[in-house]
Amino acid sequence: MEIEMKGISLLTSLAVALLASNAGAATPATTNPQPSTQNDALVSTITKLDNAFFDAFNHCSAPDQLKKHASFLDPNVEFYHDKGGVTWTRKDYIDKTRENVCGHFRRVLTAGSLEVFPIEGYGALEEGHHTFCDLTSGKCFGQAKFLVVWHQTADGWKITRIFSYGHEAIK
């Protein structure tokens, strides 16, 4: 019995030591440190882009705002929606937005939910949570998570992929 207990104690000690030695391995700041000013600048840029993109989305019943909304999208943008399926082009995305969104509801970013991660040599990944509210009543009826892939090009930032998922009704 004493030998078994020592064996278990030894295994437990080894497991704890292994976990402790790897505890910081997955921490981005440990494995890939970047100056906070660079990350702050990226977060600021993507936050401003998100605000402008969705401000145009929220006012897309005005043709100039729908056009502005489209200007953020790469022509071959892919939009993945857990309830609505996949849209493969900017044209199809805008057609569906015009039909299903414009004049019907608006998107509200959940405060404090936006996170931005750099993608080396490409751009950034934006992640967050948002709520959808009826334009007539103002009542919010749904919520979801989202991911947006931003590509930084010589012509500015363009969205190449959007994922909108985990949609659920607000009761």
N, C-alpha and C positions, 0 to 999 in steps of 0.2 A: 504494500500500500504506500509506504514511504517513497519507494522508487517511482511509482506511478505519479505521485504528487510532485516529485521533483521534476519528472518529465513534463508534466502539464505546466508547472511553473516555468520551466525552461522554454517550452513552446510559447507560453504567454509572453514571457520576457522578449523572446525573439520577434514575435508579432508586433509588440508595442514598439520595439526598437526600429523595426522595418517601417512601420507606419510613421513614426516620428521622423525618420530620415527622409521620407518622401512627402511629408506634409506640405512643404512649400514648393514642391516640384511643379504643381499645376498652376501656381500663381503667376499670372502674366508678368507682374512687376518683377518677379524673381528671375524668370526665364528670359524675358525680353524687355529689359528696362528702357523706358523712353522718357525724355524730359517732359515734365508735366506741362510746360508751356506749349509743347507741340500737341499733346493730347487735348489741352484746354482749347487751343485754336481749332482743332478738328471738331470737337464737341460743339463749339460755338458756330462753326460753319454749317455743320449738319443740322443743328437746331434751327438756324435761320432758314435753311433750305426746306426743312420739314414744315415750318410755319408758312412759308410762301407757297409751297406745293399744296398744302391742305387748305390754305385760305382761298386759293383759286378753286379747289375742289368744292369747298363750302358755298361758293358763289357761282358755280358752273352753269346755272341757268342763264347767265349773261354770256353771250358768245365769246366776248373777249377774254373772260375768265376761264372758259373751257379751253380756249386756245392757249392761254398762259399755262394752265394745268398740263396740257399736252406737251408744252415746250420742255418740261422737266424729264420727259420720258425718251429713252432711246427708241428708235423706230422698231427695233426688234425686242422690246421689253416683254418679259414673261411675267404674267400675273397669276399667282396660284391662290385660289380661294377655296377653303374647305367645303363650302356649301355650293358655290357657283361653278367650280371647275377651273380650267386653265384657259387663259387668254394669251395668245402668242405674239401679238403685234400691238403697237401703239394705236393703230386705227381701230382694231377690234376692242381694245380697252376703252378708248374714248367713246365709241359707239355704245358700249354697255353702260358706261358712266352717264352718258347723255340720257339714256333710256331709264336707268334704274335709280340714279342718284339725284341728278339735277332737279331742283325744285321739290324734292321729297324729304331729304334729311341732310344733316351736317355731321361732321366728324369732330370730336373733342378729344384731344390728347389727355390722358390721365396724368395729372401732375406728379412729377417725380419718377415717372416710369421710363423715360427715354434714356437709353444707353447707347453709346457709340463706340465701335471697335475699329481700329485701323486695319486695312487689308493692304499689306506691303506691296507696292508697285501697281496698285489698282485703284484703291479708294477707301471706302468705309462700309461698315455694316451698321445699320441703325435698327434698334430693337425697342419695342415698347408695348403699351396697352392703350386702347382707345375705346371711346363710347360713341354711339350713334344716336342722334336726337332728331325727332320729327320737327320739320320747319314750321308747320302750322301750329301745333300745340306746344312745342318746346319740350315735350316729354321725351326723356331718353329711354330707348326701348331695347338696345342691344349693346354688347361689348365684345371685344376680341383682342387678340394679340397680333402683332405684326412684326415683320422683318423687311427692311428695304436695303437693297444692295446699290450703293452709289459708286459710279465709275468717274474718276477725275480724268478729264481729257483736256487737250489743248484748248478746246472750246468751252470748258467749264465742266460742271458736274451734271451727270445724267443718271437716271435710274435705269438699271438693267434688269432687276428682278424685284418683285414684290410678293411677299407671302402674307396672307391675311387668314388667320386660323383661330380655332378655339372659340368660335362665335357662340354666344349664348344670350338668351333673352334676359332682360332686367325685369324683375318682378316687382 
